[in-house]
Amino acid sequence: MNKKLKNLLVCAVCAVLLLSAVSCGDAASGADTIAQTTSPQDVTTAAVTSDEAAASEVFTKTDLDSSIPDDAVAVDLSSGSVSITEAGSYILTGTLTDGSVSVAVAKTDKVRLIFSGASITCSNGAAVTVESADKVIITLADGTENSVTDGSSYADTAYNAAICSKDDLTINGGGSLTVTANYNNGVDCSNDLKITGGTITVSAPNNAVKGNDGISIGGGTITLTSGDDGLKSESKSDSSAGYFYMEAGTLSITAADDAITAAKYVTVTGGLISVASGGKTVNCDGAVNITDGCLTLLK
């Protein structure tokens, strides 16, 4: 987890003294290898020292930047599965009827996947996987419709979601993305998951969206339907992880169990959340701070 969010966690935990707690792929064999040497730049922001400062510093410039670099590499998905092994920006277009897009680059490398009319379906596994990277940014190109669908059973159970990342993942842009999960989770990130834009619809038999270290939302229109929890953040290996933070955007959750689950804290300073759940609205053992007017319960 990055430094600024760890500092935010300290503040959020302290806040519990003042708040009332709320019960709260493998790429297919023969996959094309796409390579590019220019990495998108990232900017590290100053450490967060308070919840107020966090509103403008949780998201880096890369998280918010949805522009398409001039040197981005065009990738036609109709040619088959894609394996990305070099840092850079890639424009994904067309339809992949049975295959996957995988990213495996150095831990210091960043990759931007620009979905521009991309449809990815995998019949026997995760459709988009990140094995290793410093960060992967999925940018939804303005005005485009994109979709990701996984299989109902996985040949490689090292992944557990239609979009599954083992490192930091950001989704931004002005296009739309529909994620249809048939196996387990919809979008799953082992580290920090951030959403700053796009019209995103996720349905899943288990958790719609999961970020082990944390989930941060800074914009976008997000609709989640789940057979278990809508949003879930918890880590079995890091006792300081497991937060949900939102400062802008619109979030609609229909969950069979809890709508929002976070191990450490929940902070909502802006945006609109509407919830219909079979379990708890917010399930959190730590500090819960939701600004008045941000949360609506639906029958």
N, C-alpha and C positions, 0 to 999 in steps of 0.2 A: 504494500500500500504506500502511496507517495506521502511525503512529509506533511504537506499542507492538510491532507485529509486526516492524518493521524493527530495533528494539532486540533483540528475541528472536532475529532472524537473526544479529546480531553475536555474541550469546552462543553460538549453535549452531555458528557457524563456528569460534569459538575452541575449542569442545569437540572439534573434530576432532584436535587435538594429543594428546588423551587417549584417543580412541576408535579402534578399528579400523574402517576404512571397510568398508562392505558394498557389494558390487557392486550394489554396490548396483543472412418473414413479413410478413412484411407481413400486417397485419390484412386480412381480406377486404374488398373494396369494399363500401361501404354499411354499414360497421361502426357499431354503436351507440357513442356517446361518453358515458362515465360520468364525472361530475365531483363532487368534494367538496372543501371548503376546509380542513378540519381535518387537520393532519398529526400522526401519532403521534410522540411525543417520543423522543429518543435521549439517552443519557448517555455522555459520553466518560470512559473510565477513565484512571487514571494510567498513565504510561509503564512498560513492563515493563523491569526491570533484571536479571532472571535467569530461568532456566528454571522455578525454583520459584514465583516470583511470577506467571509466565505462566499457571499452571494456573487461577488465579482471575480473571485480567484480560484474557485474550484475547477473551472474549465480553462484549459490552455488555449492559445491561439489556434493550434491545430484542431482541437476539439470543435471550435466554432467555425473554422475555415472550410467552406464547401466548394471552393473554386476548383476548376479543373486545370491542372498544370499543362503548359504547352507541350511538355515532353512526355506526357502520359502515353503509355503503350496501349494500342487498341487490341482487344482480345475478342474474337468471335466464338461464342460459346457453342455454336452449332457444330464446331469442329471436334468437340469432345471434351473430356475432363481436363482441368487445368491445374498445374502444380507451379506455384510461385516460389522461387528460391533466392530471389534478389530483392533488395529494397527498391522502392519506387512506387509509381502511380500507374494504375491499370484501369482502362475503361472496358467494362464487361457489357457486351450487347448480345442479343440473340437468345436462342432457346437451347438449353442442355436438357435433353429428355431423360437421360439416365446416366448420371455421373456426378462429379463433385468438383468444387474449387477448394484447393488446399494451399495453405501458406506455411512455409517452414524456412525462416530466415534466421540470421544471427540475432542474439538477444539484444543487440544494440541497434538493430535496424527497424525502420518504420515502413509500413506498407499502406497505401491508400487504394482501396477497391472502389471504383466509381461504377455504381450500378446505373446503367443508362438503357432501360428497356431490357433488363436481364431476367430470364426465367430459368431457375435451376431446380431440377428434380433428381433425387437419388432414391432408387427403389430399395436399397439394402444398407443404408447408412446415413450419416449426416451429410447434408448438402454443401455446407461451407464449414471448413475446419481451419483453426490456427494452432499449429503444433508449437511454434516458437516465434517470437518477435518481441521488440520493445513495445510496440503498439501497432494495432491495425485499425484503420479508419474506414468504415463503410460509408461512402458518400452517395446519397440518392440524388441523381442529377435532376435539376428542376424540370417539372412537367412530365417526368417519366413514371411508368408503372413497372414495378419489379416484384418478383415472387420467388420464394424458396420453400421447397417441400421435401421432407425426408421420407424414409420408408417406415413401415410398421415393425420391422425387425432389422437389427444391425449385424452385419458380418464382423465389424470391429467395434466392440463395446468399450473401447478406450474413450469414445465420444458418446454423448448422451443427449444431443439436441440437434435440431435442424441446422442452427448456426451455433457452433461450439468453438470457443476460444480458450486456450490455456494461458493466454497473456492478455494485457489490457486491450479493451475493445471500445471504440466510439462509433456511434451511428449519427450522421448529420445529413444536411441537404434539404432540398425543397421538393423532392419526388416522393413517391409512395412505395411502401414495401409491405407485402403480405407474406407472413410466415405461417405455414401450415405444418404443425408437428404431428406425427402419427405414432411416435415411439415413446418419447418421454417429455423433455422440456422443449420449449420453443427456441429461446435464445439463452445460452448458458456461457458465462465467463468465469474463469477461475480466479481472476484478479478484479480490477476495477472496470465496471461497465458504465459508459456515459452515453446519454442520448441528448442531443442538442437541437434536433430538427427532423423534419420529415413527417409524413402521415404513415404511421406504423400500426399494422394490425397483426396480432399474434394469437393463435389458438393452439392449445396443447393439452394432452391427456394428463400431464403432471403440472409442473410449474410453467407459467407462460414465459416469464423472464426471471433469470437467476444470475446474481453476481456474487461470488463467494466473498470477496473483500468488501464490495459495496456497489450500490447503484445510485447514480446521480442523473437527474433530469433537469436540463436547462432550456427546454423548448420542445416543440413538436406536438403532434396530435397522436396519442397512443391509445389503442383499444386492445384490451387483453381479455381473453376467455380461457379459463383453465379448469381442468378436472381436479386440481389440488389448490395450491396457492397462486395468486396472481403475480405478485412480485415477492422474491425471497432473497435474502442476503444473510449468509452465515458461512463461517469457515471452521472446519474441524481442526485445522492445523495452526490457525493464527487467532489467539484469544483477543486481539485488539481489532479484529475485523468484524464486519457484519453491520453495515449502516445503510439507510436510505435517506437521500437528500434530494429536495426538489425546490427550484426557485422560479420556474416558469413552465408554460406549456399546459396541455390538457390531457388528463389521464382518466380513462374509463376502465373499470375492472369489474368483470363478472367471474367470480371464483366459487368453486364448489366448497372450498375450505376458507382459509384466511385470505383477505385481500392483500395485505402488506405484512410480511414477516421480516423482522430484522433483529439480529442477536444483540446489537449494542445500542443503537439509537435511531430515531426517526426525526428528521427535521424538515419541515415544509414551510418555506418563507413566502411562496408565491405560486401562481398557477391554480388550476382547478382540478379537483379529483372527485369523481363520482364512483360509488362503490355499491355493488350488490354481491353479498357473500353468504355462504352457508355457515361460515365460521366467524372468526373475529374480524373486525374492520382493520385493526392494527394489533399485531402480536409482537410485543417487544418487552424484554425484561429490563431495558435501560431507559434512558431519558427519551421522552416523546414531546416534541414541540411543534404543533401544527397551528399556523396562523389562522385566526378566525376568518371564515368565509371560503377557505380553500377546500373543505371536505363536505361532500353531500352524500348522504346515505339513501340508497334507492331500495324500494320494496321489491 
